[in-house]
């Protein structure tokens, strides 16, 4: 599974407009290592803490930067790692990263399991001003077809530019690799996936039955959701790793925006399983080649509540993994150093 720029349904300007006109967009961060020459996305969760995908930060381990093994965590001191925020397309501020904290579950688990813990935290050398950190709710309930908004700095499709862009994911499916059927499943975070589908102006007259290929079933529900507002949607490509994923809920008629997870990568789905395209520029120019074959994979600091009463009427109930909250608080306050 390659690390996750994007393939989009609209023009670049439409995706840029979507990002800068979305709530919480200013908390979306561009993470760059000038020494190792890589970049990915992230989001501000405290005035001095950024959440991102762990797999990019693992490059810091490979570079043999100063590291402390703290048992449950691994702390890395980077050399040239920075985080940039922008409140508008022509106004940005960059901060140095003091340290990076990885969950030991990500480093030590088998590959099929470790991706569910693909989350890392960056401590900045100074607090960010004029930007409100995103909030991590302790519980969230998701409708089966609730759209998810990704805000990314990924640029693998346009390597000469760093543009903050947004795209929607219009359906999602829980994804449990390998050994998730055991008794420990409810103690683990989960990954979710969303198909990159071909648009149409009408739904098939009949809903696909449960025996139809996975791509046909999932394309139906994605199309049904997209037709309600026809917003730009996309597929994550290398560079979008760590991009925050947001959902909207309505409580007593009031719309609220919630952080739910991070883009981890992309993969083929179901009956289309096979080699992934490595020509990201060509895929970006010809997105139809990816229709119904690829999905964006997300990781989340939440775990699925396995109690039946929590998942009635197709809704899924999620609970925060409090280990992540502790990592944030301890790193921010200086308990971990």
BELLINVEN-V566835 format. One record per pair of residues at least 6 apart in sequence whose C-alpha atoms are under 6 Angstrom apart, sorted by the first residue. I is the first residue (numbers start at 1). J is the second residue. Records with the same first field share a line. If there is no record, write none. Layout:
# BELLINVEN-V566835
I: J ; J
This chain:
# BELLINVEN-V566835
1: 267
2: 265
3: 238 ; 265
4: 236 ; 237 ; 238 ; 239 ; 240 ; 241 ; 264 ; 265
5: 154 ; 155 ; 156 ; 157 ; 237 ; 238 ; 239 ; 240
6: 235 ; 236 ; 237
7: 234 ; 235 ; 284
8: 233 ; 234
9: 232 ; 233 ; 234
10: 232
15: 165 ; 166
16: 165
18: 166
19: 151 ; 165 ; 166
26: 86 ; 87
27: 43 ; 44 ; 133
28: 42 ; 43
29: 41 ; 42 ; 43 ; 84 ; 85
30: 41 ; 83 ; 84 ; 153
31: 39 ; 40 ; 41 ; 82 ; 83
32: 38 ; 39 ; 81 ; 82
33: 80 ; 81
34: 80
35: 80
40: 239 ; 240 ; 241
41: 152 ; 153 ; 240 ; 241 ; 242 ; 243
42: 51 ; 52 ; 242 ; 243
43: 50 ; 51
44: 50 ; 133
45: 133 ; 134
46: 133
47: 127 ; 128
48: 123 ; 124 ; 127
49: 122 ; 123
50: 121 ; 122
51: 120 ; 121
52: 119 ; 120 ; 242
53: 118 ; 119 ; 120 ; 242
54: 118 ; 119 ; 120
66: 76 ; 77
67: 75 ; 76
68: 74 ; 75
72: 104
73: 102 ; 103 ; 104
74: 101 ; 102
75: 100 ; 101
76: 99 ; 100
77: 99
81: 97
82: 95 ; 96 ; 97
83: 94 ; 95
84: 93 ; 94
85: 92 ; 93
86: 92
96: 124 ; 125
97: 123 ; 124 ; 125
98: 123 ; 124 ; 125
99: 122 ; 123
100: 121 ; 122
101: 120 ; 121
102: 120
106: 114 ; 117
112: 177 ; 178
116: 189 ; 190 ; 191 ; 299
138: 319 ; 320
139: 318 ; 319
140: 317 ; 318
141: 316 ; 317
142: 315 ; 316
143: 315
144: 315
145: 171
147: 169 ; 170
148: 168 ; 169 ; 246 ; 247
149: 167 ; 168 ; 245 ; 246
150: 166 ; 167 ; 244 ; 245
151: 165 ; 166 ; 243 ; 244
152: 164 ; 165 ; 240 ; 243
153: 163 ; 164
154: 239 ; 240
155: 239
156: 238 ; 239
157: 280 ; 281 ; 284
167: 232 ; 233 ; 234
168: 233
169: 233
170: 222 ; 225 ; 226
171: 194 ; 222
172: 193 ; 194
173: 192 ; 193
174: 192
175: 191 ; 192
186: 306
188: 303
189: 302 ; 303
190: 303
191: 298 ; 299
192: 297 ; 298
193: 295 ; 296 ; 297
194: 295 ; 296
195: 294 ; 295
196: 235 ; 291 ; 292 ; 294 ; 295
197: 219 ; 291 ; 292
198: 291
208: 217
214: 270
215: 292
235: 296
236: 296
241: 263 ; 264
242: 262 ; 263
243: 262 ; 263
244: 261 ; 262
245: 260 ; 261 ; 262
246: 258 ; 259 ; 260
247: 257 ; 258
248: 256 ; 257
249: 255 ; 256
261: 299 ; 300
262: 298 ; 299
263: 298
264: 297 ; 298 ; 299
265: 297
266: 295 ; 296 ; 297
267: 294 ; 295
268: 293 ; 294
269: 293 ; 294
272: 293
301: 320 ; 321
302: 318 ; 319 ; 320 ; 321
303: 318 ; 319
304: 318
305: 317 ; 318
310: 317
311: 317
330: 336
